[in-house]
């Protein structure tokens, strides 16, 4: 079995009790990353994926040894179909009255159109946290308009892993599971080809994604302020590659803060309206 087959067929543990459930897809240039947090006899699925992703995601869940009914919560950081499209299939196979969807009121209005079946909870109503029976705690932080009004992030206090949703996402035709930065990335501006390696710049896809997907520099700056207030060991975005250290996260944050035009200002500056 080669490395790609291993990624596609098996859950990949990225931290204690956290599995990446995605798969390689070099045709789309935008990779989606569902994650499973499991603690004891209970699990939480984060951004479960599109309708077409369902078979891959469920295969990996089963290969963790968990039964679908052990998934007690579905967290959706916003309402796009690449996150929520598989909701009806997940509900059908989880098949328990204990299941709840955690999101934001602004998102739940739209998530309801995927399915009316599962009760939907605004994370703020439950004190902006979810606690496993063991005491393991997930905390939720709002990042409005990054990119939707109800966008938010999930922080696992046990492993200091931040599930950042679209933040730190990337457009990548040549995708890899972990972001690979080199020493020169810290002070460099993103460009298509790295002048040091002659290969694709690892920050270019992140740059293009945030300029197009985030609504404004104000919204992005607010979200980065929230992120920098947290003690983070890794960042697990919904798109692109996982950032495996705080050092790399700080490099990406500094880069994002340096961007002049984001969202509508980017489109105006580039005359792309």
Beta strands, then each sheet from edge to edge (+ up, - down):
strand 1: 12-15
strand 2: 18-20
strand 3: 35-39
strand 4: 42-46
strand 5: 71-75
strand 6: 100-103
strand 7: 120-122
strand 8: 129-131
strand 9: 137-142
strand 10: 152-156
strand 11: 161-165
strand 12: 234-237
sheet 1: 1+ 2- 3+ 4- 5- 6- 7-
sheet 2: 8+ 9- 10+ 11- 12-
end
